[in-house]
Amino acid sequence: MTSRLLLLLSFFLLGSLWANAQTDEPDQSGDEETADTTGVVVSHIEIPNGISPNGDGRNDVLRVKADKTKGIVEFRAIVYNRWGQKIYEWNDINEGWDGTYNGKLVKQGTYFVLVKAKGSDGQTHTIRRDVNVLTGYLNDEQQTGE
């Protein structure tokens, strides 16, 4: 019997890589044609560059953008003040920083975040960026009392 292996790889813009293998050799059940499909998500992570922890429910917490993040299996983020002092750290990708330090809201200004993550595809992601904290920001509804 001749053996034939057809391997198809395709990369979708949605961030997935799939492999489909077929053979005409009999498997354990006696079927001559079998197929196995395996998928790997191409990892990606994003985090915003600002928060406004004013209690309005919008941008109150610094966390990764869930709709822009895929395939992350390890995660760590640290927030520093402008003097390099660590003021917050978290390891759960679903959590985040609420703009406080020792239970008190930080002063408005620029802070820095370091994110280290590893994807299911083996890729290591490192994000170093400034984060603007706008503690005095009021949205239109808060200004008009609605």
N, C-alpha and C positions, 0 to 999 in steps of 0.2 A: 504494500500500500504506500502510495506517495502521500506525503504530508504537506499540507499547504497552510501557511500562517499569513493572515492578512491583518495588518496593524494599521488602524486609522487613528490619527491624532488630529484634534481640532481645538483651536483656541477661540473661545467666545469672548466678545467684548464685555460680557457680564462678569468675567473673571473666573472662568472655570476651564479646566483642561480635562478632557475625557479620552480614555483609551478603550478601544473595542477590539478584542482579539477573537478570531474565529479559526477553527481547524476542522479538517474532514476526517481526522482520526477518531475512532470510537473512544468515548469516555467510560467511566465505571458503570454507567447504566446501559451501555451498549449503543447509545445514540451516536451517530457518525458526525453530526455537525453540532458543535457547541459554541457558545459565545459568552465571554466575560466582559463586563463593562466596569471600569473603575474611574472615579472622578476625584480630582484634586482642585481645591479652590486656590486661586492665585491670591495671596494675602495682600491686604492694603489697609492702611489706618490713617485717619485724619483727626485733628483736634483743632478747635477754634482758637482765635487769638484774642478773645475778649469775653468778659462776663459782666453782667450788671446785677449783682446780688441785692435786689431791692424788693424781693417778695412778690413780684408780679407774675411769677411762673414762667417767664421767658428769659432764657440765658442766665438764670440764677446760679447755675452750677457749671463748673468747667469739667467737661467729660468728653470722651471721644464721640465723634459723629457716628451714631449707630447706622445710619443709612449709607455711610461712605466707608464703613469698616467691614472687612471680610477675612475669614480664615485665620484669626489671631488665636494662638493657643497659649502664649505666655505674655504677661503684661505687667509693667511697672511704670509709675509716673511719680515725679517729685516736683513740687513747687518751691521756688526759692524767692526771697525778697531781693532787693537791689544790692544788698551787701553780701549776698551769697549764703544767707542763713536758710536752712531747710525749714519750711513752715508747714508743709503737708506732704504726705506720701500715701499712695494707694496702689493696691495690686489687683483689684477686681475691676475688669474693664467696664462693668456696668455702673460702677460708682464714680465719684468725682469730688472736686473741691468746691465747697460752698462759699469761698471767699472769707473764711474766718481763720484766726490763729489764736489758740488758747481760749476758744469760745467767744471771741470778740471779732466783729467785722474789721477787716484790714482797711487801711487808708487807701483812698483812691490813688492809683498810680500804675506803674509798670512792674510786673513780676515776671518770673521766668519759669518755664516748665521743661523738664527733661522726660521724654517718654522712650522707654526701651520695650520693644515687643518682638515676639517671634511668631512667624506664620506657620501654618500647617504645611506649607510648601518648603519649609526650611529657611526662608528668607528672614534676615534680621532687619528690624526697622528701628531707627533712632531719629527722634524728632527733638530738636532744640529750638525753642522759640520764645519770644516775649508774649506776655498775656496782659492786656490792659484791663484793669479792674475799675469799673465805673460805678462807684458806690452812690454818687449823687444823682444818677440818671433816673428820670421819671418818664414813663411813657405817656402818650396823649390821654389815656383813660385815667391815669393817676393824677395828672395835672388838672383835669376838669372835674374830678371827683366822681366819675361814672363807675 
